[in-house]
């Protein structure tokens, strides 16, 4: 149990200093959605730019083509916003 705790990302939030985009499958049994939600709240609490997108019907690793495309487009939009790069027709993200 101690090994799992030391490897858990939520236990290392204090060491993070960069913007983080979280892409989560709503049906993920490997990393349950509540873990992504907890991490998102912790990152916001630390004042780091962060965005959480949850994909309905997806598990650990996206399978639906439209979700894979949206996840990639979201990464591009996130990097564009974080680094101040204009990305034409970028998807809307709620970066907090």
C-alpha positions in Angstrom: 0.0 0.0 0.0 2.9 2.4 0.8 4.4 1.8 -2.6 1.1 2.8 -4.3 0.8 5.9 -2.2 4.4 7.0 -3.0 3.8 6.5 -6.8 0.4 8.2 -6.8 0.4 11.6 -8.7 -1.8 13.2 -6.1 1.0 12.7 -3.6 3.3 14.8 -5.7 1.2 17.9 -6.5 3.6 20.0 -4.4 6.4 19.2 -6.8 4.5 20.2 -10.0 5.0 23.6 -11.6 3.7 23.4 -15.1 0.2 23.5 -16.8 -1.5 20.2 -17.0 -4.3 18.9 -19.3 -6.1 15.8 -17.9 -8.0 13.6 -20.5 -10.1 11.0 -18.7 -12.4 8.2 -19.8 -15.6 8.2 -17.9 -15.7 4.4 -17.8 -12.0 4.0 -16.8 -11.5 1.2 -14.3 -7.7 1.5 -14.2 -7.7 5.2 -13.2 -11.2 6.0 -12.0 -12.6 9.4 -13.0 -12.7 10.6 -9.3 -8.8 10.4 -9.3 -8.6 12.8 -12.3 -11.2 15.1 -10.6 -9.2 15.1 -7.4 -6.0 15.8 -9.2 -7.7 18.6 -11.1 -9.0 20.2 -7.9 -5.5 19.9 -6.3 -3.9 21.6 -9.4 -6.4 24.4 -9.3 -5.8 24.8 -5.6 -2.1 25.2 -6.3 -2.9 27.8 -8.9 -1.5 25.9 -11.9 -3.3 26.2 -15.2 -5.2 23.0 -15.7 -8.1 21.6 -17.7 -10.0 18.3 -17.2 -12.0 16.7 -20.1 -14.0 13.6 -19.4 -15.0 11.4 -22.4 -18.2 9.5 -21.9 -18.2 5.9 -23.0 -14.4 5.7 -22.9 -12.1 3.6 -20.7 -8.3 3.7 -20.2 -7.2 4.5 -23.7 -9.7 6.0 -26.0 -11.3 3.9 -28.7 -13.9 6.1 -30.4 -12.4 8.0 -33.4 -14.2 11.3 -32.5 -12.8 11.2 -29.0 -9.3 10.4 -30.2 -9.6 13.4 -32.6 -11.0 15.7 -29.9 -8.2 14.6 -27.4 -5.5 15.5 -30.0 -7.2 18.7 -30.9 -7.5 19.5 -27.2 -3.8 18.9 -26.7 -3.0 21.3 -29.5 -5.4 24.0 -28.2 -4.0 23.6 -24.6 -0.4 24.0 -25.8 -1.4 27.0 -27.9 -3.1 28.7 -25.0 -0.3 27.9 -22.6 2.5 29.0 -24.9 0.7 31.9 -26.5 0.5 30.3 -30.0 -2.4 31.1 -32.2 -4.1 27.9 -33.2 -6.7 28.6 -35.9 -10.1 26.9 -35.2 -8.8 25.6 -31.9 -11.3 23.7 -29.7 -12.7 25.6 -26.7 -11.1 24.6 -23.4 -11.9 25.7 -19.9 -8.4 26.3 -18.6 -8.6 27.3 -14.9 
